[in-house]
Amino acid sequence: MAEKQTPKKKKTEAVKEKPKVKEPTPAEEKKQEKPVEKKPETKKPEAPAAKDKKQKEPAEPARIYVIPLVKVFSGVRTMRAKHAMKLVREFLKHHMKAKDVKIDGSISERIHSRGKTSIPRKITVSVKREGGVVRAVLAE
């Protein structure tokens, strides 16, 4: 006797039911409508020493340099004063580690005092840093 074979049923995965969303009550809706009040952020007070640093940096004392101008004498005689001014600027850029150097007129007057060909062998300069600018004045 032939038995009829029943077709095998495929195993189906259990259907996951979506969780039911609970509808808010009128009281809960009012709570959601209120804007959230933010508490003002309180900053910790800084130490008095830290405030002083931000407000005012300590003034850097003036540096005094003796700039030798001997290298200029090996060049063209009539260009000595001009090259000496360039040498002073390069010297200050190198030693003060600055890009912007302002040279006072007193330095120029000292270099040109005996004419453009017979300049002094060395000059003494007082240098101060003001912000990012270096200012040089003839020291006496």
ZAMARGU-4260 file (C-alpha; in steps of 0.2 Angstrom, whole numbers, plus 5000, padded with zeros to 4 digits):
<rodrens>
0) 5000/5000/5000 | 5007/5016/4994 | 5006/5029/5006 | 5005/5047/5000 | 5019/5057/5006
5) 5014/5074/5012 | 5025/5088/5006 | 5037/5094/5019 | 5034/5111/5026 | 5048/5123/5026
10) 5054/5129/5042 | 5049/5147/5044 | 5058/5159/5055 | 5048/5165/5069 | 5041/5182/5064
15) 5047/5195/5075 | 5033/5207/5080 | 5037/5225/5081 | 5035/5232/5098 | 5020/5242/5100
20) 5022/5260/5102 | 5014/5267/5117 | 5004/5282/5113 | 5008/5297/5125 | 4994/5303/5136
25) 4989/5321/5136 | 5000/5325/5152 | 5015/5317/5144 | 5012/5328/5128 | 5013/5344/5138
30) 5029/5338/5146 | 5037/5335/5129 | 5031/5352/5122 | 5040/5362/5136 | 5057/5368/5131
35) 5071/5361/5140 | 5079/5374/5151 | 5098/5374/5151 | 5107/5377/5166 | 5120/5391/5164
40) 5137/5384/5162 | 5148/5389/5177 | 5166/5391/5174 | 5179/5388/5187 | 5188/5404/5192
45) 5206/5404/5186 | 5220/5407/5197 | 5226/5425/5199 | 5243/5421/5191 | 5235/5414/5175
50) 5225/5430/5173 | 5240/5441/5174 | 5249/5431/5160 | 5234/5434/5148 | 5232/5452/5152
55) 5250/5458/5152 | 5266/5449/5147 | 5282/5454/5157 | 5292/5467/5147 | 5307/5460/5140
60) 5323/5470/5145 | 5333/5479/5131 | 5347/5469/5124 | 5364/5478/5120 | 5374/5471/5105
65) 5390/5477/5098 | 5389/5474/5079 | 5405/5472/5070 | 5405/5481/5053 | 5422/5475/5047
70) 5414/5463/5034 | 5408/5479/5024 | 5426/5485/5022 | 5430/5470/5010 | 5417/5476/4998
75) 5415/5491/4986 | 5421/5507/4994 | 5407/5518/4989 | 5394/5506/4995 | 5400/5504/5013
80) 5387/5514/5022 | 5373/5505/5012 | 5380/5488/5015 | 5383/5492/5034 | 5364/5496/5036
85) 5360/5479/5028 | 5372/5470/5039 | 5364/5478/5055 | 5347/5472/5049 | 5353/5455/5045
90) 5362/5454/5062 | 5347/5459/5072 | 5336/5447/5062 | 5348/5433/5066 | 5351/5436/5084
95) 5333/5442/5089 | 5325/5428/5078 | 5313/5440/5071 | 5307/5444/5053 | 5302/5462/5056
100) 5316/5474/5062 | 5314/5493/5063 | 5331/5503/5064 | 5331/5520/5072 | 5338/5535/5062
105) 5351/5537/5075 | 5360/5521/5069 | 5359/5528/5051 | 5366/5544/5057 | 5381/5536/5066
110) 5385/5525/5051 | 5384/5540/5039 | 5393/5552/5051 | 5410/5552/5042 | 5403/5549/5025
115) 5397/5534/5015 | 5415/5527/5013 | 5423/5529/5030 | 5411/5520/5042 | 5414/5515/5060
120) 5422/5498/5063 | 5408/5493/5075 | 5392/5501/5083 | 5384/5498/5100 | 5365/5495/5098
125) 5351/5494/5111 | 5337/5482/5105 | 5319/5479/5112 | 5305/5468/5106 | 5288/5476/5105
130) 5275/5463/5100 | 5282/5455/5085 | 5293/5470/5080 | 5311/5472/5085 | 5316/5490/5087
135) 5334/5495/5087 | 5341/5512/5094 | 5359/5518/5095 | 5366/5514/5113 | 5376/5527/5122
</rodrens>
